[in-house]
Amino acid sequence: MNQDALFEAVEAPDPNVPPAVFNTPLDGPRRYATMDSPVGELLMIGDGRSLTALFMAATPEADWVHDPGAFGETKAQLSAYFAGELREFDLPLAPVGTAFQLKVWSALTTIPFGHTMSYGGLATRFLGQPTASRAVGLANGRNPISIIIPCHRVIGANGTLTGYAGGLPRKQRLLALENVRVTG
């Protein structure tokens, strides 16, 4: 099987799925809230307009403002996703990263629910850089909005689970939620 192709268990991503357009983060204090999920506690961070980060098992920074009401729609969409009722998030996002990272993260949003792609496939198909699979992997690892920017959908060229900031058991659980079976 071609290492840059999708794996046999999944179909090709829908070419009509547009990549996410990210907002520029607003200046000012960051707001945060937490929620329980099937993959552990989630920490949501935002600027009052957009979600800027979503972490698993993280600690808030001292200068962030606790504002649980600021993330009602984020919590609702995450809850629907974990219940199997939502396949595509529709939230204003403002991740902070380099131009290359933002390009990779935007490309990640085009991999549909229930599908996976290799790092090389992502580099080739969406970035036009077939030799950039390691750079894609590094950008993937720095994704500040996990789950919603679905970095868990990128797997190794041989179809196995590879690195995930939230840990491989969480990555496997997220993929299982989407009915994707991969080898460990």
C-alpha positions as CSV (number, residue, x, y, z in Angstrom):
1,M,0.0,0.0,0.0
2,N,1.2,3.5,-0.8
3,Q,2.4,5.1,2.5
4,D,0.9,8.5,1.5
5,A,-2.5,7.0,0.8
6,L,-5.3,6.6,3.2
7,F,-5.6,3.2,4.8
8,E,-7.8,0.4,3.6
9,A,-10.2,0.8,6.5
10,V,-11.2,4.3,5.6
11,E,-12.4,6.3,2.6
12,A,-10.7,9.3,1.1
13,P,-11.6,12.6,2.8
14,D,-14.3,14.6,1.1
15,P,-12.6,17.1,-1.2
16,N,-15.5,19.4,-0.6
17,V,-14.7,19.9,3.1
18,P,-13.2,23.4,3.3
19,P,-10.3,23.9,5.7
20,A,-11.0,26.0,8.8
21,V,-10.4,29.7,8.7
22,F,-8.8,30.8,11.9
23,N,-9.4,34.2,13.7
24,T,-6.6,36.3,15.0
25,P,-6.5,36.0,18.8
26,L,-7.8,39.1,20.6
27,D,-5.5,40.9,23.1
28,G,-6.6,40.9,26.7
29,P,-7.1,38.3,29.4
30,R,-7.6,34.7,28.6
31,R,-10.7,33.0,29.9
32,Y,-10.9,29.4,30.8
33,A,-13.3,26.7,31.9
34,T,-13.1,22.9,32.4
35,M,-15.4,20.0,31.6
36,D,-15.3,16.3,32.1
37,S,-15.2,14.1,29.1
38,P,-14.7,10.4,28.2
39,V,-11.0,11.1,27.7
40,G,-10.5,13.0,30.9
41,E,-10.9,16.6,32.1
42,L,-10.6,19.2,29.3
43,L,-9.3,22.7,29.8
44,M,-10.8,25.3,27.4
45,I,-9.1,28.6,26.9
46,G,-10.4,31.6,24.9
47,D,-10.1,35.3,24.2
48,G,-13.8,36.1,24.6
49,R,-14.5,35.6,20.9
50,S,-12.7,32.4,19.9
51,L,-11.4,29.2,21.4
52,T,-7.6,29.5,21.5
53,A,-6.8,26.2,23.1
54,L,-8.2,22.9,24.3
55,F,-6.0,20.8,26.5
56,M,-6.3,17.5,28.3
57,A,-5.2,17.4,31.9
58,A,-3.6,20.9,31.9
59,T,-3.3,23.5,34.6
60,P,-4.6,27.1,34.1
61,E,-2.1,30.0,34.0
62,A,-2.2,32.4,36.9
63,D,-3.3,35.4,34.7
64,W,-6.3,33.5,33.1
65,V,-9.8,34.4,34.2
66,H,-12.1,31.6,35.3
67,D,-15.3,32.0,33.2
68,P,-17.3,28.8,32.8
69,G,-20.1,30.6,31.1
70,A,-17.9,31.7,28.2
71,F,-17.7,28.2,26.7
72,G,-21.3,27.1,26.6
73,E,-21.3,26.4,22.8
74,T,-17.9,24.6,23.0
75,K,-19.1,22.4,25.8
76,A,-22.3,21.6,24.0
77,Q,-20.5,20.7,20.8
78,L,-17.9,18.6,22.6
79,S,-20.7,16.8,24.6
80,A,-22.5,16.1,21.3
81,Y,-19.3,14.8,19.7
82,F,-18.6,12.4,22.6
83,A,-22.3,11.2,22.5
84,G,-21.8,10.4,18.8
85,E,-24.2,13.1,17.7
86,L,-21.8,15.6,16.1
87,R,-19.3,14.9,13.4
88,E,-18.0,18.4,12.5
89,F,-17.4,21.2,14.9
90,D,-18.5,24.8,14.1
91,L,-16.8,27.0,16.5
92,P,-14.7,30.2,16.1
93,L,-11.1,29.2,16.6
94,A,-7.9,31.3,17.1
95,P,-5.0,29.0,17.6
96,V,-1.6,30.6,18.0
97,G,1.3,29.2,15.9
98,T,3.7,29.8,13.1
99,A,2.4,30.2,9.5
100,F,3.3,26.6,8.8
101,Q,1.6,25.3,11.9
102,L,-1.5,27.2,11.1
103,K,-1.5,25.8,7.6
104,V,-1.1,22.2,9.0
105,W,-3.9,22.8,11.6
106,S,-6.2,24.1,8.9
107,A,-5.5,21.1,6.8
108,L,-6.3,18.8,9.7
109,T,-9.8,20.2,9.8
110,T,-10.5,18.8,6.3
111,I,-10.0,15.1,7.5
112,P,-13.6,14.1,8.1
113,F,-15.0,12.3,11.2
114,G,-14.2,8.5,10.9
115,H,-11.2,8.9,8.6
116,T,-7.5,8.9,9.0
117,M,-4.5,10.1,7.0
118,S,-0.8,9.5,7.3
119,Y,1.6,12.4,8.1
120,G,3.1,12.0,4.6
121,G,-0.4,12.0,3.0
122,L,-1.2,15.2,4.8
123,A,2.1,16.8,3.7
124,T,1.5,15.7,0.1
125,R,-2.2,16.3,-0.4
126,F,-2.8,19.5,1.5
127,L,0.6,21.1,1.7
128,G,2.1,20.0,-1.6
129,Q,5.3,19.1,0.3
130,P,5.8,15.3,0.1
131,T,9.0,15.4,2.1
132,A,7.5,17.4,5.0
133,S,6.0,14.5,6.9
134,R,8.3,15.1,9.9
135,A,7.5,18.9,10.0
136,V,3.8,18.0,9.7
137,G,4.3,15.6,12.7
138,L,5.9,18.4,14.8
139,A,3.2,20.9,13.9
140,N,0.6,18.2,14.7
141,G,2.2,17.7,18.2
142,R,1.9,21.4,18.9
143,N,-1.8,21.7,18.0
144,P,-3.3,23.8,20.8
145,I,-6.9,22.8,20.1
146,S,-7.0,19.0,20.3
147,I,-10.1,17.1,19.3
148,I,-11.7,20.1,17.5
149,I,-8.6,20.5,15.3
150,P,-8.5,16.7,14.8
151,C,-4.8,15.8,15.1
152,H,-5.9,12.4,16.4
153,R,-6.9,11.5,12.9
154,V,-3.3,11.4,11.7
155,I,-1.6,8.1,12.0
156,G,1.7,6.4,11.0
157,A,2.4,5.5,7.4
158,N,2.0,1.8,8.2
159,G,-1.5,2.4,9.8
160,T,-0.3,2.3,13.4
161,L,-0.9,4.7,16.2
162,T,1.9,7.2,16.6
163,G,2.5,10.1,18.9
164,Y,-0.3,12.1,20.5
165,A,0.1,14.9,23.1
166,G,-2.8,13.5,25.1
167,G,-1.3,10.0,25.0
168,L,-1.9,7.0,22.7
169,P,-4.7,5.5,24.8
170,R,-6.7,8.8,24.4
171,K,-5.9,8.9,20.7
172,Q,-7.1,5.3,20.3
173,R,-10.3,6.1,22.3
174,L,-11.0,9.1,20.1
175,L,-10.6,7.1,16.9
176,A,-12.7,4.3,18.4
177,L,-15.4,6.8,19.1
178,E,-15.3,7.6,15.3
179,N,-15.4,3.9,14.5
180,V,-11.8,3.9,13.2
181,R,-9.8,0.8,14.0
182,V,-6.0,1.0,13.9
183,T,-3.2,-1.2,15.1
184,G,-1.4,-0.1,18.2
